[in-house]
Amino acid sequence: MLPTLPPLREVIAKYGLSAEKALGQNFLFDGQLLDRIARVPGDLRDASVYEVGPGPGGLTRALLGAGAHVVAVERDRRCLVPLIELTNAFEGRLTVIEGDALEQDEAALVGRGAHIVANLPYNVGTPLLVRWLSDDSWAPWWASLTLMFQKEVAERIVAKPDTDHYGRLAVLAQWRAAPRIAFTVNRAAFVPPPKVTSAIVHIVPTEAPEGVKLPVLERLTAAAFGQRRKMLRQSLKAVPGALEALERLGIEATRRAETLAVADYVALARDLSGAR
C-alpha cells in the first residue's frame, strides 16, 4: 500500500518553495500527468531509476508509486527537506544526492540497467543528453531515457533528413539509439509556465554499428553542420580524408549536410575510422 502524502501544492506552500529561473526550474503538480510520464519507460516495479532535478518531488512520487527504487540528484538545498520526507515515507526506496548532475558518476550511484527519468532543468538538459549518448562503452549503463525537453529540442532529437530540425543532435541520438516523442506537455501544466511547449522524449539504445569510432563521427557532423549551407566539398575539406571517403562511398560532394541520412554519416565515419 502506498503511503498517504499531502498534495504537492501544500508541500510547496509549507516550505515556501518557488521555481528558480537561474536553476532552470519549472514545477509540475498534475498527478495524472506525472503518472503518465512514469509509465513511458514501461513497468518500473523494482527497477532502478535515476532522476535529475526532482525539485519538490512531484515526478519522484510518481516513480516511487510505480514501484521503482529511485536515486535523485538535486542541487537546490531548499528542496532537500521535502525529498527527505519522501525517503522516510517510502522506506528507503529513495536516495537523495545533493549536488550538480553534471558532476556525478551516475553508473556508480545507480548501477547498470537503470532507467533515467527526469523533468530536466532546461539549462542542463542538452549537455546531459549528449553526455549519456556519448558513452564510450555500448550498450550504455542506462536501459532507457525518458526526458522532458523544450519541444524544439525534442524535435531536433528525432528529426529526419531534409528537415529544419535535422542536425548533429539527431545523428548523435539516432546512430545507435531509437528516440521518439512520447507526448507533448502544454506550458500551462507548469508553475511557473515556461514560454514554450515541452515534450517527453523516450530513447532506447540499439546495437552500435561496427567499425565506427564516436570521435570520428562527432568530428564529421561538427564540420558538416557547422557550415550546413555549404556543399560538403567545402564543409568537410578540413576533415582529413573526408572528401576521398565521399568519393569512395558514392556520395556527391555537392550535397549539403542536411540531405545525408544518419546511415550516410555512419558509413563515412566507418570509412574514416578504418583509415585511421
Secondary structure in CASP SS format (residue, H / E / C, confidence):
PFRMAT SS
TARGET T0000
AUTHOR 0000-0000-0000
METHOD secondary structure of the structure
MODEL  1
M C 1.00
L C 1.00
P C 1.00
T C 1.00
L C 1.00
P C 1.00
P C 1.00
L H 1.00
R H 1.00
E H 1.00
V H 1.00
I H 1.00
A H 1.00
K H 1.00
Y C 1.00
G C 1.00
L C 1.00
S C 1.00
A C 1.00
E C 1.00
K H 1.00
A H 1.00
L H 1.00
G C 1.00
Q C 1.00
N C 1.00
F E 1.00
L E 1.00
F C 1.00
D C 1.00
G H 1.00
Q H 1.00
L H 1.00
L H 1.00
D H 1.00
R H 1.00
I H 1.00
A H 1.00
R H 1.00
V C 1.00
P C 1.00
G C 1.00
D C 1.00
L C 1.00
R C 1.00
D C 1.00
A C 1.00
S E 1.00
V E 1.00
Y E 1.00
E E 1.00
V E 1.00
G C 1.00
P C 1.00
G C 1.00
P C 1.00
G C 1.00
G H 1.00
L H 1.00
T H 1.00
R H 1.00
A H 1.00
L H 1.00
L H 1.00
G H 1.00
A C 1.00
G C 1.00
A C 1.00
H E 1.00
V E 1.00
V E 1.00
A E 1.00
V E 1.00
E E 1.00
R C 1.00
D C 1.00
R H 1.00
R H 1.00
C H 1.00
L H 1.00
V H 1.00
P H 1.00
L H 1.00
I H 1.00
E H 1.00
L H 1.00
T H 1.00
N H 1.00
A H 1.00
F C 1.00
E C 1.00
G C 1.00
R C 1.00
L E 1.00
T E 1.00
V E 1.00
I E 1.00
E E 1.00
G C 1.00
D C 1.00
A H 1.00
L H 1.00
E H 1.00
Q C 1.00
D C 1.00
E H 1.00
A H 1.00
A H 1.00
L H 1.00
V H 1.00
G C 1.00
R C 1.00
G C 1.00
A E 1.00
H E 1.00
I E 1.00
V E 1.00
A E 1.00
N C 1.00
L C 1.00
P C 1.00
Y C 1.00
N C 1.00
V C 1.00
G H 1.00
T H 1.00
P H 1.00
L H 1.00
L H 1.00
V H 1.00
R H 1.00
W H 1.00
L H 1.00
S C 1.00
D C 1.00
D C 1.00
S C 1.00
W C 1.00
A C 1.00
P C 1.00
W C 1.00
W E 1.00
A E 1.00
S E 1.00
L E 1.00
T E 1.00
L E 1.00
M E 1.00
F E 1.00
Q E 1.00
K H 1.00
E H 1.00
V H 1.00
A H 1.00
E H 1.00
R H 1.00
I H 1.00
V H 1.00
A C 1.00
K C 1.00
P C 1.00
D C 1.00
T C 1.00
D C 1.00
H C 1.00
Y C 1.00
G C 1.00
R H 1.00
L H 1.00
A H 1.00
V H 1.00
L H 1.00
A H 1.00
Q H 1.00
W C 1.00
R C 1.00
A E 1.00
A E 1.00
P E 1.00
R E 1.00
I E 1.00
A E 1.00
F E 1.00
T E 1.00
V E 1.00
N C 1.00
R H 1.00
A H 1.00
A H 1.00
F E 1.00
V E 1.00
P C 1.00
P C 1.00
P C 1.00
K C 1.00
V C 1.00
T C 1.00
S E 1.00
A E 1.00
I E 1.00
V E 1.00
H E 1.00
I E 1.00
V E 1.00
P E 1.00
T C 1.00
E C 1.00
A C 1.00
P C 1.00
E C 1.00
G C 1.00
V C 1.00
K C 1.00
L H 1.00
P H 1.00
V H 1.00
L H 1.00
E H 1.00
R H 1.00
L H 1.00
T H 1.00
A H 1.00
A H 1.00
A H 1.00
F H 1.00
G H 1.00
Q C 1.00
R C 1.00
R C 1.00
K C 1.00
M E 1.00
L H 1.00
R H 1.00
Q H 1.00
S H 1.00
L C 1.00
K C 1.00
A C 1.00
V C 1.00
P C 1.00
G C 1.00
A H 1.00
L H 1.00
E H 1.00
A H 1.00
L H 1.00
E H 1.00
R H 1.00
L H 1.00
G C 1.00
I C 1.00
E C 1.00
A C 1.00
T C 1.00
R C 1.00
R E 1.00
A H 1.00
E H 1.00
T H 1.00
L C 1.00
A C 1.00
V H 1.00
A H 1.00
D H 1.00
Y H 1.00
V H 1.00
A H 1.00
L H 1.00
A H 1.00
R H 1.00
D H 1.00
L H 1.00
S H 1.00
G H 1.00
A H 1.00
R C 1.00
END
